[in-house]
Amino acid sequence: MAQFDVFVNPIAAARRAYPFVAVLQSDLVREAHDPIVAPLVPRQSMSKIAGRLTPIVAFQGTEHVVLVPALVGVRSSNLAQPRGSIASSRNELLAAIDYLFFGV
């Protein structure tokens, strides 16, 4: 599992609203068994975007919003095969994380 890999949301009850999650935790932290992920929401299903905290990324040919304020840890064993990656949006994702935790 690599940073910015995208998986089907392991929480079945939440999949309709949040179909995917993206790993935001560095893949250098191998001893963590509960990687930090953020939900991805199809852009068309969101009426408002919170700006810097919710970057818009392209995934599977559709715009998705990454809900950085909704970070959560999940067991790595609950994440199946990666469905792709949003690493091409690395700068925007890191900016959102920096803003959330450090206000910069």
Sequence and secondary structure as in RCSB ss.txt:
>XXXX:A:sequence
MAQFDVFVNPIAAARRAYPFVAVLQSDLVREAHDPIVAPLVPRQSMSKIAGRLTPIVAFQGTEHVVLVPALVGVR
SSNLAQPRGSIASSRNELLAAIDYLFFGV
>XXXX:A:secstr
  TTEEEE S GGGTTT  EEEE S TT TT SS EEEEEEEGGG S   GGGS EEEETTEEEEE GGG EE  
GGG  S  EE GGGHHHHHHHHHHHHH  
